[in-house]
Amino acid sequence: MISKTSAHNNHPERVPKRKPLSFEPITNYFIPDYSQPLISNPLMTTYHATSVNGSDGNLYSIQRIENVPTSASALWIRRWNHILELSKAASPGVLNYFACHMEKNVNAEISTVYLVSEYAASTLKEAKDRLNLPLADVIRAMFQVSEALIDLKKQGHFHHCINPDSIFVIENQDRTYSYKLGNLGAWMKTHEVDYDKRPEYSHFLPQDFDPLNKDSKSDVYSLGITIMEIIGVNIDTLMALKTKEVDPNYQHDTSSLAGTLRKLLLEAVHPD
């Protein structure tokens, strides 16, 4: 069990430098603890880890992807290089990834991929119930993720995979929380099921979802749907937003915080 005091943000001057995908064993650099998953959802399973001998004093999260066809190594190299490119935005709202390792199993046709990131013990979906997040924290998450998207867009990049499982909760030293976008590049072709073919995430994608469209506004739509789901909007209403336009002439009551938030979210999922 990780104590709260040990789950603080990593210090930038003490974290490993990002490197190209490695075919060395992960245990040459990190010691994962597989006794209990930190996060487990349809997109990923992550575990906590330390560096070898705990030399830098940091905790890390390691996402383990098993049964990867070794023939898919070129696709994973491409995805990792894309993650490295996204990291150049140096946005405080993007989860820090430090390493990617691909190890061949005894059966050389199958490998295991490991993605090493800064420590994150929860996602927005889990935190909503487990941490009993108040509305102010949900709004803070929406604001911080919006800023991260702006930082990415300045470099011509988009996320294309926003949902409550890809927004991570980071505990700060003052016991407040920060919210970061992770699972970078998950829409790219690998050996896994394409993101837009996963039924559990279909309601987060607009009808015109296209990760290759540089003018796509799907990230805005997905973030709007994500926040709506977190605050309790039912799935039928969320699915209806994919086919029904929001009337831009609707008179919103913006005299209250709830009314202002409702207006903002409906604008986020409007086709325009």
C-alpha positions in Angstrom: 0.0 0.0 0.0 1.4 3.4 -1.0 1.2 6.0 1.7 -0.1 9.5 0.8 3.1 11.1 1.7 5.1 9.0 -0.7 2.8 9.7 -3.7 4.1 13.3 -4.3 5.0 14.6 -7.7 8.4 13.6 -9.1 11.0 16.3 -9.1 12.0 17.2 -12.6 15.7 17.3 -11.9 15.7 13.7 -10.5 13.7 11.9 -13.1 15.3 9.8 -15.9 15.8 11.3 -19.3 13.4 10.2 -22.0 15.0 7.7 -24.4 14.0 5.8 -27.5 12.1 2.5 -27.1 14.4 -0.1 -25.5 14.6 -3.8 -25.9 16.4 -4.3 -22.6 14.6 -5.9 -19.6 12.5 -3.3 -17.7 14.2 -4.6 -14.5 17.5 -3.2 -15.6 16.1 0.2 -14.7 12.9 -0.2 -12.7 11.5 -2.6 -10.1 7.8 -3.0 -10.6 5.5 -4.3 -7.9 2.9 -6.6 -9.4 1.2 -7.6 -6.2 -1.7 -5.2 -6.7 -2.6 -3.0 -9.7 -2.7 0.8 -9.2 -5.2 1.2 -12.1 -7.2 -1.3 -14.0 -9.6 -0.4 -16.8 -10.4 -1.5 -20.4 -7.5 0.7 -21.6 -4.7 -0.2 -19.2 -3.4 -2.0 -16.2 -0.7 -0.1 -14.2 1.5 -0.9 -11.3 3.8 1.1 -9.0 7.5 0.9 -9.3 10.7 2.4 -8.1 14.0 2.9 -9.9 16.7 0.2 -9.4 17.9 0.4 -5.8 15.5 3.3 -5.4 18.4 5.5 -6.4 16.3 8.6 -7.2 13.8 8.3 -4.4 10.8 8.6 -6.9 7.8 6.4 -7.4 6.7 5.5 -10.9 3.7 4.0 -12.6 4.3 1.2 -15.1 1.7 0.2 -17.7 2.1 -3.4 -18.7 0.8 -4.6 -22.1 1.0 -8.3 -22.5 0.7 -10.7 -25.5 2.1 -8.1 -28.0 3.0 -9.8 -31.3 6.8 -9.2 -31.8 5.9 -8.4 -35.4 4.1 -5.3 -34.1 7.4 -3.8 -32.7 7.6 -1.2 -35.5 4.1 0.1 -34.6 5.0 0.4 -30.9 8.2 2.2 -31.8 6.1 4.6 -33.9 3.7 5.2 -31.0 6.5 5.7 -28.5 8.2 8.2 -30.8 4.9 10.0 -31.0 4.6 10.2 -27.2 8.1 11.7 -27.2 7.0 14.3 -29.7 3.9 15.1 -27.6 6.1 15.5 -24.5 8.0 18.4 -26.2 5.0 20.6 -25.4 6.2 20.4 -21.8 2.7 21.0 -20.6 2.0 20.6 -16.8 -1.3 19.0 -17.8 0.2 16.1 -19.8 1.4 13.0 -17.9 5.2 12.6 -18.0 6.3 9.4 -19.7 10.0 8.5 -19.3 10.6 5.1 -20.9 9.2 2.3 -23.0 10.6 -1.2 -23.0 9.6 -4.2 -25.2 10.7 -7.6 -24.0 10.5 -10.8 -25.9 8.9 -13.7 -24.0 10.1 -17.3 -24.0 8.0 -17.6 -27.1 9.9 -15.1 -29.2 6.8 -14.3 -31.3 5.2 -12.7 -28.3 6.5 -9.7 -26.3 5.5 -7.5 -23.4 5.5 -3.7 -23.6 6.1 -1.5 -20.6 5.3 2.2 -20.5 6.9 4.1 -17.6 5.3 7.3 -16.4 5.3 9.5 -13.3 3.4 8.1 -10.4 -0.4 8.3 -10.7 -2.5 6.2 -8.4 -5.9 7.0 -9.8 -7.9 8.1 -12.9 -10.7 10.7 -12.9 -13.2 7.9 -13.2 -11.9 6.1 -10.1 -11.3 9.3 -8.1 -14.9 10.5 -8.6 -16.1 7.8 -6.2 -13.0 6.9 -4.2 -11.9 10.4 -3.4 -15.5 11.8 -3.4 -14.4 14.7 -5.6 -16.5 17.9 -5.1 -17.8 19.8 -8.1 -15.0 22.4 -7.7 -12.4 19.6 -8.4 -14.3 18.4 -11.4 -14.3 21.9 -12.8 -10.6 22.2 -12.0 -9.9 19.0 -13.9 -11.8 20.4 -16.9 -9.8 23.6 -16.8 -6.4 21.9 -16.4 -7.1 19.4 -19.3 -8.3 22.3 -21.4 -5.0 24.1 -20.9 -3.1 20.9 -21.8 -5.0 20.7 -25.0 -4.2 24.3 -25.8 -0.5 23.5 -25.2 -0.6 20.5 -27.5 -2.5 22.4 -30.2 0.2 25.1 -30.3 2.5 22.3 -31.6 -0.1 21.0 -34.0 -1.0 18.0 -31.9 -4.2 16.6 -30.5 -5.1 13.8 -28.0 -8.0 12.0 -29.7 -8.5 9.7 -26.7 -10.1 11.7 -23.9 -12.3 9.9 -21.4 -12.5 9.4 -17.6 -9.9 6.6 -17.9 -7.3 8.7 -19.7 -7.3 11.6 -17.2 -5.0 10.9 -14.3 -5.1 12.3 -10.8 -1.8 13.4 -9.3 -1.5 14.2 -5.6 0.6 17.3 -4.9 2.7 17.9 -1.9 0.1 20.2 -0.4 -2.5 17.3 -0.7 -4.4 19.1 -3.5 -4.9 17.3 -6.8 -3.7 18.0 -10.3 -5.3 16.4 -13.4 -3.2 15.2 -16.4 -3.9 13.7 -19.8 -2.3 10.3 -20.2 -2.6 7.3 -22.5 -1.0 9.4 -25.2 -1.2 8.3 -28.8 -3.6 5.5 -27.9 -5.5 6.1 -31.2 -2.5 5.1 -33.2 -2.4 1.6 -34.9 -0.7 -1.0 -32.8 -1.7 -4.7 -32.2 -4.6 -3.6 -30.0 -8.2 -2.9 -30.9 -8.5 0.5 -32.4 -9.7 3.1 -29.9 -12.7 4.2 -32.0 -13.8 0.5 -32.2 -14.0 0.0 -28.5 -17.8 0.1 -27.6 -17.2 1.2 -24.0 -15.8 4.5 -25.2 -18.0 5.1 -28.2 -20.1 7.8 -26.6 -16.9 9.9 -26.0 -16.3 10.3 -29.8 -18.2 12.6 -32.1 -19.7 11.2 -35.3 -17.0 12.7 -37.4 -14.1 11.4 -35.4 -10.9 11.4 -37.5 -7.5 11.3 -35.7 -5.8 12.3 -38.9 -7.9 15.5 -39.3 -5.8 18.4 -38.1 -8.9 20.6 -37.9 -10.8 18.1 -35.7 -12.5 19.4 -32.6 -13.1 15.9 -31.2 -11.0 16.7 -28.1 -13.4 19.4 -27.1 -16.4 17.2 -27.6 -14.8 14.3 -25.7 -13.8 16.5 -22.8 -17.4 17.8 -22.6 -18.9 14.3 -22.6 -16.3 13.2 -20.0 -17.2 15.9 -17.6 -20.9 15.3 -18.2 -20.5 11.6 -17.3 -18.5 12.4 -14.2 -21.2 14.8 -12.9 -23.8 12.1 -13.5 -25.5 12.7 -16.9 -26.9 9.3 -18.0 -25.6 7.3 -20.9 -28.7 7.7 -23.0 -28.5 11.5 -22.9 -24.8 11.4 -23.7 -25.4 9.1 -26.7 -28.2 11.4 -27.9 -25.8 14.3 -28.1 -24.1 12.6 -31.0 -27.2 12.9 -33.2 -29.1 15.9 -31.8 -27.9 19.4 -32.2 -27.9 21.7 -29.2 -30.1 24.7 -29.9 -27.6 27.7 -29.9 -30.6 30.0 -29.1 -31.5 28.2 -25.9 -31.6 30.7 -23.1 -29.3 29.5 -20.4 -29.6 30.6 -16.8 -26.1 31.8 -16.1 -26.9 33.5 -12.8 -25.7 30.3 -11.0 -22.5 28.2 -11.2 -24.6 25.2 -12.3 -26.2 27.2 -15.1 -22.9 28.5 -16.3 -21.4 25.0 -16.3 -24.4 23.6 -18.2 -24.1 26.3 -20.9 -20.3 25.6 -21.2 -20.7 21.9 -21.5 -23.6 22.1 -24.1 -21.4 24.4 -26.2 -18.5 22.0 -26.0 -20.6 19.2 -27.6 -22.2 21.4 -30.2 -21.3 20.6 -33.8 -19.9 24.1 -34.3 
